[in-house]
Amino acid sequence: MRPSSAFTELDKSIHDRGGFACGTKELDAFLQQFAVRHREAGISKTMVLPAKDDDADICAYYTLSHTEIERQTLPKTLAKKLPRYPVPVMLIAQLAVHQEAQGQGLGKVTLIAALRHAYDVNLHLPSYAVVIDALDDGVQGFYEQYDFQPLDTHNRRTRLFLPMKTVARLFAD
C-alpha cells in the first residue's frame, strides 16, 4: 500500500473505512464507526491519507478536536504564567497507520500533518498546547521522541503535551 501525497478530509462516500486495520481495535473502530458521526456532530475532524493507487483505501488517519486542561497539571514553570481556569488545548484524538503501510515512516508523516493542521487552526482559534492520550508505553515513546512531555493521567492513559509555541516554531514562515 503506497500513500498518496496529501491528507484529505474523510468522506464516507469515497473512503473505505471498513477496510482500515492498524492492529489496534480501538483505533480501527473509531474510524469505522465514529469518525463520520463525530464530524457531523461538530466535535472533531478526521483527515485521511488515501492510497496512491486507490483513493478508497486509507493508509493513515488522524482526528483533531478541542479540549481543555487544568493549569496545575502543567509543570510549575509553565502553569504560573496561565490563568486559574481551564486552559484550551488542541487534542490529537486519534492517529493510526494501516498495517499494510506501516514501516514507511507514515506515523511521523501523519503526526507532522496533524501538528500542521493544529497550527493552522491555532492561527484563528488559539490553543495553549497540543495534547494526546497514549494508548500504551510504546505509543508514549513514539510521541516522546518528538518532544511531547507527560502531563497527567487521563482516562487511565498518560496524557502528553507539546506547547503550541513549540509547534509554531516548526511551521512559522
Buried (B, 14 or more C-beta within 10 A) or exposed (E): BEBBEEBEEBEEEEBBBEBBBBEBEEBBEBBBEBBBEBBEEEEBBBBBBBBEEEBEBBBBBBBBBBBBBBBEBBEEEBBEEBEEEEBBBBBBBBBBBBBBBBEBEBBEBBBEBBBBBBBEBBEEEEBBBBBBBBBEEEBBEBBBEBEBBBBBEBEEBBBBBBBBEBBEEEBEE
